[in-house]
């Protein structure tokens, strides 16, 4: 599934990347976030609107949220108990102290990286916000495949991240060049055992 901000109009001179993501044992890994970065991609980026991470049944929904840099995210609490949402991650440090309902001010994620979320009251609650400076993003399905369509021809840094990577671990990366036409280009990542 590709986030809404990745579904821009496809440029005329664009290609497709098909990326296979596996775990350390070589088995398909679902839920990996795969993205292609370049200066041109960064220049074309726009923040998303209407993004929310809901607290429901003492869990964050969704558990992984992918947003472009500059996106404001709201944190509605639909539980009958109060939550204290926080992140101590360098990407975005914030706290929303004990509350119910929806806080008046959303949190703006203004730097690329991975923000780990928690609740100071319910230790089992964890979620991630993947903040990207590119619109070229996809997620791997049950077969470990992620497809990035409509990627303009050029050189990119292709990266892959999964919530099961060790805390603070950077996304795996490799260089890739996208051609304007023809068969989809293929790449692969093995997360947890080297890429």
Phi and psi in degrees as a GROMACS rama.xvg file:
@    title "Ramachandran Plot"
@    xaxis  label "Phi"
@    yaxis  label "Psi"
@TYPE xy
-102.35  130.525  UNK-2
-58.5037  158.542  UNK-3
-57.1238  -36.1649  UNK-4
-71.6162  -15.2835  UNK-5
-85.4046  -5.08667  UNK-6
-97.4758  44.4807  UNK-7
-75.5395  171.849  UNK-8
-60.4619  136.267  UNK-9
-78.5946  127.288  UNK-10
-69.2868  156.188  UNK-11
-64.3291  -41.9494  UNK-12
-98.6165  71.6998  UNK-13
-128.225  156.303  UNK-14
-126.769  -179.087  UNK-15
-124.619  136.885  UNK-16
-109.437  128.749  UNK-17
-112.15  121.484  UNK-18
-119.224  126.513  UNK-19
-96.9045  126.574  UNK-20
-117.845  127.867  UNK-21
-125.3  163.661  UNK-22
-86.7061  -175.397  UNK-23
-60.6997  -26.5173  UNK-24
-88.0357  -0.620007  UNK-25
87.1447  9.49755  UNK-26
-89.1663  147.564  UNK-27
-53.9427  137.639  UNK-28
-115.904  113.162  UNK-29
-83.2277  152.04  UNK-30
84.3048  9.54213  UNK-31
-77.4515  141.697  UNK-32
-96.5764  122.04  UNK-33
-118.203  131.701  UNK-34
-147.504  149.289  UNK-35
-113.26  120.555  UNK-36
-109.067  144.485  UNK-37
-161.663  162.368  UNK-38
-59.1022  -37.1871  UNK-39
-66.3118  -40.1786  UNK-40
-63.3002  -41.942  UNK-41
-60.994  -40.2616  UNK-42
-67.8393  -26.4214  UNK-43
-89.8698  -1.68554  UNK-44
-75.9982  141.849  UNK-45
-133.49  141.55  UNK-46
-60.5357  152.03  UNK-47
-88.95  159.236  UNK-48
-116.07  152.799  UNK-49
70.9805  28.1861  UNK-50
-87.5319  133.035  UNK-51
-138.033  144.076  UNK-52
-117.591  110.501  UNK-53
-91.1329  141.969  UNK-54
-98.4534  118.829  UNK-55
-145.761  131.29  UNK-56
55.1486  39.239  UNK-57
56.2084  39.6365  UNK-58
-141.539  157.844  UNK-59
-88.819  137.001  UNK-60
-131.829  120.963  UNK-61
-76.798  165.216  UNK-62
-76.0225  -32.3247  UNK-63
-123.686  123.586  UNK-64
-119.434  129.729  UNK-65
-109.227  124.413  UNK-66
-135.974  151.565  UNK-67
-77.0182  153.812  UNK-68
-52.8806  139.459  UNK-69
92.3988  0.221152  UNK-70
-80.1857  135.134  UNK-71
-91.0654  128.884  UNK-72
-117.542  129.506  UNK-73
-95.7093  157.16  UNK-74
-127.668  69.4947  UNK-75
-67.3994  135.481  UNK-76
-102.698  108.868  UNK-77
-96.5358  1.79418  UNK-78
-80.5118  165.594  UNK-79
-89.293  -2.67309  UNK-80
-107.556  157.835  UNK-81
-83.2026  148.368  UNK-82
-120.992  159.664  UNK-83
-130.838  90.1726  UNK-84
-83.5655  137.917  UNK-85
-150.852  162.571  UNK-86
-144.081  130.724  UNK-87
-105.378  10.0414  UNK-88
-69.4327  142.93  UNK-89
-57.9275  -29.3638  UNK-90
-60.2254  -41.3315  UNK-91
-160.547  112.3  UNK-92
-98.6171  128.586  UNK-93
-162.454  163.657  UNK-94
-140.59  136.298  UNK-95
-119.218  101.941  UNK-96
-68.8006  166.475  UNK-97
-29.7383  120.86  UNK-98
-156.904  161.874  UNK-99
-126.162  164.576  UNK-100
75.672  -149.512  UNK-101
-118.532  122.83  UNK-102
-58.6034  147.226  UNK-103
-63.9929  -38.0235  UNK-104
-106.811  123.553  UNK-105
-72.0981  167.848  UNK-106
-98.6547  126.096  UNK-107
-94.1027  121.648  UNK-108
-92.8213  99.9777  UNK-109
-107.055  8.36185  UNK-110
-135.794  141.067  UNK-111
-69.7934  149.564  UNK-112
143.244  -168.051  UNK-113
-113.17  122.779  UNK-114
-105.999  123.21  UNK-115
-93.2159  128.347  UNK-116
-104.591  148.863  UNK-117
-146.778  174.072  UNK-118
-121.344  127.217  UNK-119
-67.2792  -14.8263  UNK-120
-100.788  -36.2198  UNK-121
-119.361  97.7735  UNK-122
-62.2622  -23.562  UNK-123
-74.7951  -11.7516  UNK-124
-81.9543  122.011  UNK-125
-146.316  146.147  UNK-126
-156.949  168.574  UNK-127
-132.519  141.356  UNK-128
-115.42  117.229  UNK-129
-96.8357  110.44  UNK-130
-102.21  116.566  UNK-131
-114.46  151.623  UNK-132
-109.628  38.0095  UNK-133
-149.332  146.599  UNK-134
-89.1127  -4.01306  UNK-135
-91.9895  93.666  UNK-136
-145.533  149.896  UNK-137
-151.401  169.173  UNK-138
-125.104  142.532  UNK-139
-75.7457  141.359  UNK-140
-89.3211  -167.686  UNK-141
-59.2521  -26.876  UNK-142
-86.308  3.11583  UNK-143
78.4478  4.70573  UNK-144
-92.8664  134.201  UNK-145
-124.801  136.145  UNK-146
-117.723  128.147  UNK-147
-112.159  106.333  UNK-148
-100.728  155.447  UNK-149
70.1667  30.4051  UNK-150
-85.507  118.971  UNK-151
-57.3153  144.702  UNK-152
-57.1404  139.807  UNK-153
151.746  -175.323  UNK-154
-94.3968  137.798  UNK-155
-137.14  159.522  UNK-156
-101.423  110.566  UNK-157
-89.9217  129.193  UNK-158
-130.264  153.649  UNK-159
-139.655  137.743  UNK-160
-139.339  149.053  UNK-161
-142.28  144.706  UNK-162
-63.8039  -14.8365  UNK-163
-85.8497  -1.94047  UNK-164
-65.4708  153.674  UNK-165
-57.2389  145.365  UNK-166
-53.4538  132.043  UNK-167
83.5176  -5.95416  UNK-168
-68.4914  136.386  UNK-169
-73.8423  162.433  UNK-170
-65.8964  144.253  UNK-171
-68.4357  151.597  UNK-172
-146.917  158.292  UNK-173
-157.295  157.087  UNK-174
-84.27  144.978  UNK-175
-148.565  145.661  UNK-176
-115.907  127.633  UNK-177
-98.7534  129.369  UNK-178
-89.6759  158.245  UNK-179
-74.1367  -25.0574  UNK-180
-152.506  177.26  UNK-181
98.8556  -166.152  UNK-182
-65.8215  151.178  UNK-183
-57.3062  142.491  UNK-184
-85.0296  146.231  UNK-185
-115.581  146.373  UNK-186
-145.527  165.175  UNK-187
-145.875  151.729  UNK-188
-132.112  140.235  UNK-189
-114.503  110.594  UNK-190
-94.5554  133.998  UNK-191
96.1925  -15.2348  UNK-192
-136.507  27.4345  UNK-193
91.8248  151.124  UNK-194
